[in-house]
Amino acid sequence: MSPLNYELCSKIIGAKYFNIEGANSKDDIISPRDAEGHGSHTASTIAGNLVKSASLLGFASGTARGGWVPSARLPIYKA
């Protein structure tokens, strides 16, 4: 497991797990934690930070915009 990204984690203001069916798959984590990375990817698309000196193999160096609303705070729901 990779180290936590505390800058993104400080943007999360609440988290909730919900399962209306009551049956969980064997791989499901019964918590709002994201086991597959899709929720983390989606959250960073919305509320990620600017990344200075970003480049691809040294080309196109500049500032990458990490989110649509960098100042956003997110409630997270895993349903």
CNS distance restraints for C-alpha pairs under 8 A (distance, minus, plus):
assign (resid   4 and name CA) (resid   9 and name CA) 7.66 0.50 0.50
assign (resid   5 and name CA) (resid   9 and name CA) 6.23 0.50 0.50
assign (resid   6 and name CA) (resid  10 and name CA) 5.98 0.50 0.50
assign (resid   7 and name CA) (resid  11 and name CA) 7.06 0.50 0.50
assign (resid   8 and name CA) (resid  12 and name CA) 7.22 0.50 0.50
assign (resid   8 and name CA) (resid  44 and name CA) 7.28 0.50 0.50
assign (resid   8 and name CA) (resid  47 and name CA) 7.69 0.50 0.50
assign (resid   8 and name CA) (resid  48 and name CA) 6.68 0.50 0.50
assign (resid   8 and name CA) (resid  49 and name CA) 7.89 0.50 0.50
assign (resid  11 and name CA) (resid  47 and name CA) 7.57 0.50 0.50
assign (resid  11 and name CA) (resid  72 and name CA) 6.90 0.50 0.50
assign (resid  11 and name CA) (resid  73 and name CA) 4.65 0.50 0.50
assign (resid  11 and name CA) (resid  74 and name CA) 6.00 0.50 0.50
assign (resid  12 and name CA) (resid  73 and name CA) 5.79 0.50 0.50
assign (resid  12 and name CA) (resid  74 and name CA) 4.79 0.50 0.50
assign (resid  12 and name CA) (resid  75 and name CA) 5.92 0.50 0.50
assign (resid  12 and name CA) (resid  76 and name CA) 6.99 0.50 0.50
assign (resid  13 and name CA) (resid  73 and name CA) 6.20 0.50 0.50
assign (resid  13 and name CA) (resid  74 and name CA) 5.69 0.50 0.50
assign (resid  13 and name CA) (resid  75 and name CA) 5.38 0.50 0.50
assign (resid  13 and name CA) (resid  76 and name CA) 7.89 0.50 0.50
assign (resid  14 and name CA) (resid  74 and name CA) 7.19 0.50 0.50
assign (resid  14 and name CA) (resid  75 and name CA) 4.71 0.50 0.50
assign (resid  14 and name CA) (resid  76 and name CA) 6.09 0.50 0.50
assign (resid  15 and name CA) (resid  32 and name CA) 5.87 0.50 0.50
assign (resid  15 and name CA) (resid  75 and name CA) 5.77 0.50 0.50
assign (resid  15 and name CA) (resid  76 and name CA) 4.51 0.50 0.50
assign (resid  15 and name CA) (resid  77 and name CA) 5.69 0.50 0.50
assign (resid  15 and name CA) (resid  78 and name CA) 7.93 0.50 0.50
assign (resid  16 and name CA) (resid  31 and name CA) 7.23 0.50 0.50
assign (resid  16 and name CA) (resid  32 and name CA) 5.32 0.50 0.50
assign (resid  16 and name CA) (resid  76 and name CA) 6.39 0.50 0.50
assign (resid  16 and name CA) (resid  77 and name CA) 4.92 0.50 0.50
assign (resid  16 and name CA) (resid  78 and name CA) 6.36 0.50 0.50
assign (resid  17 and name CA) (resid  30 and name CA) 7.03 0.50 0.50
assign (resid  17 and name CA) (resid  31 and name CA) 5.22 0.50 0.50
assign (resid  17 and name CA) (resid  32 and name CA) 4.58 0.50 0.50
assign (resid  17 and name CA) (resid  77 and name CA) 5.98 0.50 0.50
assign (resid  17 and name CA) (resid  78 and name CA) 4.90 0.50 0.50
assign (resid  17 and name CA) (resid  79 and name CA) 6.13 0.50 0.50
assign (resid  18 and name CA) (resid  77 and name CA) 7.40 0.50 0.50
assign (resid  18 and name CA) (resid  78 and name CA) 6.14 0.50 0.50
assign (resid  18 and name CA) (resid  79 and name CA) 4.77 0.50 0.50
assign (resid  19 and name CA) (resid  23 and name CA) 7.60 0.50 0.50
assign (resid  19 and name CA) (resid  24 and name CA) 7.94 0.50 0.50
assign (resid  19 and name CA) (resid  79 and name CA) 5.65 0.50 0.50
assign (resid  24 and name CA) (resid  28 and name CA) 6.14 0.50 0.50
assign (resid  24 and name CA) (resid  30 and name CA) 7.80 0.50 0.50
assign (resid  28 and name CA) (resid  35 and name CA) 7.64 0.50 0.50
assign (resid  29 and name CA) (resid  33 and name CA) 6.91 0.50 0.50
assign (resid  29 and name CA) (resid  34 and name CA) 7.93 0.50 0.50
assign (resid  29 and name CA) (resid  35 and name CA) 7.00 0.50 0.50
assign (resid  31 and name CA) (resid  78 and name CA) 7.79 0.50 0.50
assign (resid  32 and name CA) (resid  76 and name CA) 7.31 0.50 0.50
assign (resid  32 and name CA) (resid  77 and name CA) 6.42 0.50 0.50
assign (resid  32 and name CA) (resid  78 and name CA) 5.21 0.50 0.50
assign (resid  33 and name CA) (resid  78 and name CA) 7.72 0.50 0.50
assign (resid  34 and name CA) (resid  38 and name CA) 7.31 0.50 0.50
assign (resid  34 and name CA) (resid  39 and name CA) 6.09 0.50 0.50
assign (resid  34 and name CA) (resid  40 and name CA) 6.79 0.50 0.50
assign (resid  34 and name CA) (resid  78 and name CA) 7.81 0.50 0.50
assign (resid  37 and name CA) (resid  41 and name CA) 6.06 0.50 0.50
assign (resid  38 and name CA) (resid  42 and name CA) 6.14 0.50 0.50
assign (resid  39 and name CA) (resid  43 and name CA) 6.04 0.50 0.50
assign (resid  40 and name CA) (resid  44 and name CA) 6.17 0.50 0.50
assign (resid  41 and name CA) (resid  45 and name CA) 6.24 0.50 0.50
assign (resid  42 and name CA) (resid  46 and name CA) 6.61 0.50 0.50
assign (resid  43 and name CA) (resid  47 and name CA) 6.00 0.50 0.50
assign (resid  43 and name CA) (resid  48 and name CA) 7.34 0.50 0.50
assign (resid  43 and name CA) (resid  74 and name CA) 7.71 0.50 0.50
assign (resid  44 and name CA) (resid  48 and name CA) 4.34 0.50 0.50
assign (resid  44 and name CA) (resid  66 and name CA) 6.91 0.50 0.50
assign (resid  44 and name CA) (resid  67 and name CA) 6.24 0.50 0.50
assign (resid  45 and name CA) (resid  66 and name CA) 6.52 0.50 0.50
assign (resid  45 and name CA) (resid  67 and name CA) 4.84 0.50 0.50
assign (resid  45 and name CA) (resid  68 and name CA) 6.66 0.50 0.50
assign (resid  46 and name CA) (resid  66 and name CA) 8.00 0.50 0.50
assign (resid  46 and name CA) (resid  67 and name CA) 4.75 0.50 0.50
assign (resid  46 and name CA) (resid  68 and name CA) 4.97 0.50 0.50
assign (resid  46 and name CA) (resid  69 and name CA) 5.81 0.50 0.50
assign (resid  46 and name CA) (resid  70 and name CA) 7.31 0.50 0.50
assign (resid  46 and name CA) (resid  72 and name CA) 7.73 0.50 0.50
assign (resid  47 and name CA) (resid  66 and name CA) 7.29 0.50 0.50
assign (resid  47 and name CA) (resid  67 and name CA) 4.80 0.50 0.50
assign (resid  47 and name CA) (resid  68 and name CA) 6.32 0.50 0.50
assign (resid  47 and name CA) (resid  69 and name CA) 5.21 0.50 0.50
assign (resid  47 and name CA) (resid  70 and name CA) 4.68 0.50 0.50
assign (resid  47 and name CA) (resid  71 and name CA) 6.71 0.50 0.50
assign (resid  47 and name CA) (resid  72 and name CA) 5.43 0.50 0.50
assign (resid  47 and name CA) (resid  73 and name CA) 7.24 0.50 0.50
assign (resid  47 and name CA) (resid  74 and name CA) 7.77 0.50 0.50
assign (resid  48 and name CA) (resid  65 and name CA) 7.77 0.50 0.50
assign (resid  48 and name CA) (resid  66 and name CA) 4.40 0.50 0.50
assign (resid  48 and name CA) (resid  67 and name CA) 4.23 0.50 0.50
assign (resid  48 and name CA) (resid  68 and name CA) 7.58 0.50 0.50
assign (resid  48 and name CA) (resid  69 and name CA) 7.50 0.50 0.50
assign (resid  48 and name CA) (resid  70 and name CA) 5.48 0.50 0.50
assign (resid  49 and name CA) (resid  65 and name CA) 6.74 0.50 0.50
assign (resid  49 and name CA) (resid  66 and name CA) 4.76 0.50 0.50
assign (resid  49 and name CA) (resid  67 and name CA) 6.05 0.50 0.50
assign (resid  49 and name CA) (resid  70 and name CA) 5.25 0.50 0.50
assign (resid  50 and name CA) (resid  63 and name CA) 6.63 0.50 0.50
assign (resid  50 and name CA) (resid  64 and name CA) 5.74 0.50 0.50
assign (resid  50 and name CA) (resid  65 and name CA) 4.69 0.50 0.50
assign (resid  50 and name CA) (resid  66 and name CA) 5.03 0.50 0.50
assign (resid  50 and name CA) (resid  67 and name CA) 7.43 0.50 0.50
assign (resid  50 and name CA) (resid  70 and name CA) 7.42 0.50 0.50
assign (resid  51 and name CA) (resid  63 and name CA) 5.49 0.50 0.50
assign (resid  51 and name CA) (resid  64 and name CA) 5.09 0.50 0.50
assign (resid  51 and name CA) (resid  65 and name CA) 6.51 0.50 0.50
assign (resid  51 and name CA) (resid  66 and name CA) 6.67 0.50 0.50
assign (resid  52 and name CA) (resid  62 and name CA) 6.31 0.50 0.50
assign (resid  52 and name CA) (resid  63 and name CA) 4.36 0.50 0.50
assign (resid  52 and name CA) (resid  64 and name CA) 6.50 0.50 0.50
assign (resid  53 and name CA) (resid  61 and name CA) 5.76 0.50 0.50
assign (resid  53 and name CA) (resid  62 and name CA) 5.00 0.50 0.50
assign (resid  53 and name CA) (resid  63 and name CA) 5.62 0.50 0.50
assign (resid  53 and name CA) (resid  64 and name CA) 7.89 0.50 0.50
assign (resid  54 and name CA) (resid  61 and name CA) 5.52 0.50 0.50
assign (resid  54 and name CA) (resid  62 and name CA) 5.47 0.50 0.50
assign (resid  54 and name CA) (resid  63 and name CA) 5.72 0.50 0.50
assign (resid  54 and name CA) (resid  64 and name CA) 6.01 0.50 0.50
assign (resid  55 and name CA) (resid  59 and name CA) 5.54 0.50 0.50
assign (resid  55 and name CA) (resid  60 and name CA) 5.46 0.50 0.50
assign (resid  55 and name CA) (resid  61 and name CA) 4.39 0.50 0.50
assign (resid  55 and name CA) (resid  62 and name CA) 6.60 0.50 0.50
assign (resid  56 and name CA) (resid  60 and name CA) 6.61 0.50 0.50
assign (resid  56 and name CA) (resid  61 and name CA) 7.42 0.50 0.50
assign (resid  66 and name CA) (resid  70 and name CA) 7.28 0.50 0.50
